[in-house]
Amino acid sequence: MSYPDLRMFGNDPWWLILAKALAVFVFLLLTVLVAILVERKVLGRMQMRYGPNRAGPFGLLQSLIDGVKLALKEGLIPALVDKPLYLLAPVIAVVPAFMAFAVIPMGPVVSVFGCQTPLQLTDLPVAVLYVLAVTSIGVYGIVLAGWASGSTYPLLGGLRSSAQVISYEIAMALSFVAVFLYAGTMSTSGIVAAQHNTWYVFLLLPSFLVYATAMVGETNRAPFDLPEAEGELVGGFHTEYSSLKFAMFMLAEYVNMTTVSALATTMFLGGWQAPWPVSLIEGANTSWWPLIWFVAKVWTFLFIFIWLRATLPRLRYDQFMAIGWKFLIPVSLSWILIVAMLRLLHEGGVMPGALATLALLVVVLIVLRGNRLRNETEPIAAQTPFDPLAGEFPVPPLPGQRPHTTVFSDGDIDIPIHNGKSIPTDVLLSRGRTHDG
């Protein structure tokens, strides 16, 4: 298998490097403006209402008007904030979002004013690790925004985001390991070249599903938008932000959506290569045509982001963390073992039928093991003593727990009995307790 030569990067003249960097920046800004407008219109249609239709023809200027409105709003700074970190946090959140796009291949080698150059700003032997490292830095902006705001709700949002990025960043990184094993390289242009015959979404479907789930959690999008859950945290980490500082957080969110969508396109959907049957047309993967296929694939993922927001309710935080630690990470580790074993046996000349049978056997064993562990733990949870009134405030039971509060009837009124003592009615009413009678 022939991979692109990384020595062709870094040889462009200074004006071409500057033009490519500016083109990436403008592409991301325009994608954000269009994505906000499309999201509002698609959500409106999905919820059986009109989206924006007043600013400009068909509401096409709505995103631009919203940006001007945010810029003209008064920038308030609360009295108790840590001002240097408070002002620096939006910058830390938005800059890594743009930096990550530097190694994304958007097309093959083309001619620009007589210079042969790839439609990619640069590439590295460990380009995918660079993307993971840069995107993980962006969470510092969210954490520092929550801490520097000097308020409870932003602090809780920042803590949620730090725990969230740790758990889902691990699952995202593990989903790439199988791609590295098949492609034999961590270079983004090399991974695209390795998918010339078959996209990895078909060969490595479990890895793709894990990444698709992790990228939603990584970008704080519904149903995983726990760091900015307005139902519990008012607005989360950006509650105390306004004007352009708030706009920078929104810009970082949508740029991150575009970046993870482009990374999914690169790792699993063949990058800029044309889909079948368009790929059968001669010249479909040459010149500037691949840029169209790349943008179409990225917008497919952006539409899925919007679709999920309109469809799924927000998860509880314990459910959200359980998906990351108890499901995505074990599935990724198991799938890595399967892929590594299949690659080893394939190189040893084992028949494909035997490989498929072995993989199916391993999957069945993993499922059976998971069911047995679940059956062993469920009775333990059900038998766990639970005292809902042990503390100052009543606590709802966890799944499988039942409160040890009984009801005694004296003929006229039902009196709940808790730990052998009757509970006064005024205590029940003050604590919001109800019973079935």
N, C-alpha and C positions, 0 to 999 in steps of 0.2 A: 504494500500500500504506500503510495507516494503522498507525503504531506507538504504543505506550503513551506517554503524556505523562510525562516524568521529573519534572515539577513536582509530581506527586501523591505523590512520596516526600519524606519529611522534614517533613510537615505533621501527623503523628500526635501526639496528646498524649503527655506523658512516660510515663504509666503504660502506654500501649499499646506504646510503643517498648521499654520494659523487659520487658513481657510477651512480645513477639515475640522479643527476644533470649534470654530465659529458655527459651522454647519451642524455639528452635533448639538451644540447649545441651542441653536434656533429650532432644530428638529424637536428637542425635548420641550421647549417652551410652547411651540405650536401644538404639540401632542397634548400637553396639559390643558391648554385653552379649549381645544376641541373635545377632549375627554370630559371636561366639566359640563360642557354644553350637551354632549351626547348622553351623559349620565342623567342629567335632569330631564331630558326629553324621553329617554327610554324608561326611566322610572315613572314618569307621568303616564306613558302609554300602558305600562304594566299595571299601574294602579288605577286605570280607567279615568284618567284626567289629562288635561293639556299640560304640556311642559311650558318652558319659556316661549312666548310668541309675541312679545311686545317690542323688545329692543331690537330694532333693525328688521329687515325682511325675514319672516319666519322665525324671529328671535335669534338670528345668527350672531348678533353683537352682544348677547347677554353676558358671556364670559368676559369680554373686554370691559363692559360697563361695571361688572362686579369688581374687576381689578382696579379700575379707577376709583370706585366707591371705597374700597379698602384703603387705597393710598391716601384719600382725602379725610379719612376718619382720624379723630384725635388719638395720638399715641399716649396712653396713660401708663404710668409706672407706679405701682403700689408702693406704699411707704416702707413696708417690711422686707422688700426683696433684697437679695444680694445683687446689686446693680451690674457689676461686670459680668458675672455668670448669666444673669437674667438676659442681658443684651447679646451675649455670645452664643447662647443656646440655639436660637434659630439658625445662626450661621453654621454651627456644627451639624445641625440636622440636614441642611440643604446642600452643602458643598459635597459631602461624600456621595450623595445621590447622583450628582452630575459626573463625578470622577469615575464611578463604576462603569459608565457607558464607554469609557475610552478603549476597552479591549473587545467590544462587541463587534463582530464582523457583519457589515450591512450589505456587502456585495463583493464580487470578485475584483480582479485587477482591471481598471478602466483607464482611459486616457483623459487627462485634464490639461488642456492647453499644451498638448504635446508631451506631457509627463505621464509615464506609466506608474500608477499608484493604486494600492488596494483600497476599497471602500471601508476602511477601518483605521482608526487613529493610530493604534499601535497594537502589538501583541507580545506576549511573554511566554516562556516555557511553562510558567505556572499561572497563567492568566486567570483561570477559574478561582484559584486561591486568592488572587488579588481582589477579585470581585467580592468574595466572601469576607475578606478582611476589611475592605472599604465600607461595605454595607453594614458591617457590625459596628463600625465607628459611629455611624449615624445615630445609633441608639443613645449615645452619650448626650446628644442634644436634647432628647426627650427626658432623660434622667436628670440632667442639670436644670432643665426648664422646670420640672416638678419640684426639685429641691430648692432652687433659687427663688421660687415664687413666694416662699414664706407662708404657704397656706396648706391646709390639710388635704383637700381634694387633689390638687396638683401633685403633692408628694405621693399620695396613694397611686395616682396614675403613673408616675415615674417608676415606682417600685414594681408595679404590674408589668411595665414595659421591659424592665431589666430582666425579670424572671421569664417573660415571654420570649425575648430574643435569645436567651440562653437555651431554652428547651427547643425552640423551633429552628434555631441556627444549626444545632447539632443534627436534627433530622434532615435539614436541607443539605448539609455537607455530606452526610452519609448517602443521600440519594445520588450524589455525583460519583461515588466510588465505583459503582458498576459501569458507569459511562467511561471512566478512566481505564477500567480493565478491558473494555471492548475497543476503545479508540487507541489505547497505548500512548496517550499524550494528554497533557493538561492545557495545551494551547487551544484557544477558542477556534482559530482558523483550522487547526488540525482536526478538531472534533467535527467541524462542519464537513471537512473533506472526507472523513471516515464514514459519513452517512450518505455517501454518493449513491449507493445501491439501495440501502434500507435504512429508514429512519429509526432511531432508537426508541421512539414511542411504541413501536411494535415489538422490538426485541426486549426492551426493558420496561415493560408496562408498569410493574410494581414501583420501580424507581420514579417513574413519571407521576404516578398517583400520589406518592409520598411528597414529591416536590411541589405538586400542584396544591396540596393541602398546606404545606409549610410556607409557601410563598404568600398565601392569604394571611396566615398568622404573622409572618415577618413584616408585612406592610400595614398591620393594624386595621385591616378592612373587615367589614361585617361578613360573617357572624363572629369574627375574632377581634373586634374593635374594643377590647376591654380597657386599654389604657385611657380611652377618651369616652367611656360609656356615660352618656348624659343622664341615663336613668339612675345611676348610683353616684357618679362623680362630677355632676354638673357639666363639665367639659373635659375633665381629666387634666392632663399635664399642661394644656394651653388655656386653662380657665382664666388666668390672670393676664393673658396677652390680647392685644388689640392692634388694629391698623396693619402696617406692613410687617410687623413681627409675627402676627397671626397668619398673614398671607404667606410668609416664608414656610411655616409649618405645613400649610395646605399644599404649597408648591412641592415641598419635600415628599409628601405622601404620594402625590400623583406621579412625580418623577420616579419614585421607588417602584410604583406599580408598573411603569413603562420599562424600567430596568429589569425587574424580575420576569416580566413577560418576554423581553428580548433574550434574557438568559435561558428561559424555557424553550424559546424558539431555537436558540443555538444548540442547546444540549440534547433536545429530543425531537425536534421537528425539522431537522436538516438545515437549519439556519436560513440563508438566503436562497437555497436551491428550490426550484419550482416544484410544486406538487404534481403528482400523477393525475391526469394524463397530460397536463401542460408540459411536463418534462420531456415528453416524446417529441415535441416540436423542436426542430433544429434552431439553435440560437436562443432558447428560452433561458439558459443559464449563463449567457454572455452579455457583455455591455452593461447598460443600466437597467435592464429588465429585472434582474434579481432584487433590486431595491424595492420593486413593487411587491414581490412575493414576501419579502421580509416584513414590510409594513403591514401587509394583510394578515400575516400570522400574529404579529404583535397585537393588532387590533382585535383579533379573535380572543386572545386572553383578556384584553381590557373589557370586552363585552361580557366575558364570563364573570369578571369582578363585579360589574354592574348587575348582572343577573343574580348573583349570589346575594347582593345587598337587598334586592327587591324581593327575594324569596325566603331567606332563612332568618329566624330570630336570633338575637344575641345569646350566646351560651353563658352558663354560669362559669365563674372563674375556676372552680375545682374541676368541672367537666373539661374546660379548655386545657388545663394543665395535664389532666389525665390522658387526653388524646395525644399530647406531645410525648410524655414520658412513658406511658404504659402501652401505647399502640404504635406510633410512628417510628420511634427509635428501635424497639424490638423487631418490628417488621423490616426495617432497613438493614439491621445487623443480620437477620436471618437471610434476607435476599442477597446480601453481599457474599455470604458463605456459599449460597447456591450458585451464584454467578461465577465465583472463583473456582468452585469445584467443576462446573460445567466447562469452563475455559480450559482447565487443566486436562480434563478427560478428552475434550475435543482435540487438543494439541497432541494427545497420546494416541489418537486414531480410533476412539470409541465411536460406535455407530450413533447417529442422531436419535434413533428410536430408544436406545438404551439411555441416552442423556435425558430425554423427555420423561421416561419412566422413573428415573432416579429423582429428577426434580419434583415430579408429582408425589413421590413417596415422601420426600423431605417436607413438602408443604402439608401433606396429610398428618405427618408426625407433629409438626408445629401446631396445627389446629387442635389435634387431640390433646396435646400437652396444655394448651391454653384453656381448653374446656375443663380439664381435670383440675387445674389451679383455680379456676373460677368456682367450680363446685365445692372445692375445699375451703375457699374463703367466704363464700356466702353464708353458710351456717354460723361461722364465727361472728360475722357482723350482726346476724339476727339474734345471737345470744349475748351480745355485748350489753351490759347493764347501762341503761340510759335514764338519767334524771333530768327532765326538762326544766325543773325549778330549782336546781342546785345553786345556781348563781343568782345574781341580782335581777337578771332579766330572763324570760323564758327563751329556750333555744329549740329550734326545730330539729327533728330527728334526722339522722343520716339514713341513706338507703339501707334497708334491712333492720333498722332499729325501731323498737316500739316503746313508747313511754310507759313507765310502771306507775300509772295513775288509774285507779279503779273508781267506780261510781257506786255509792251506797244510797238506796232509796228508803226514806222513812214514811212513804205513803203519800206525802204532800209535795215534797221537794227532793230532787236528786242532789246529793252532796258528794262531790269528788273527794276521794280519800287518797292521800299521797304519803307514802312511807308510814302508814298507820295513823296518820293525823288528818283530820278534816281541814279543808282549805276554806277560809272565810270567803263569803261572796264578794266583799269589797276588794279583797286581794285579787280574786279572779278577774273582776272587772277592770281593776287598775292595770293588771298585766295582760289584758286582752285575751285571756284563756277562755275557750269554749269546750263543752263536752257534749257527748251524744245523748246522755240520759238513758 
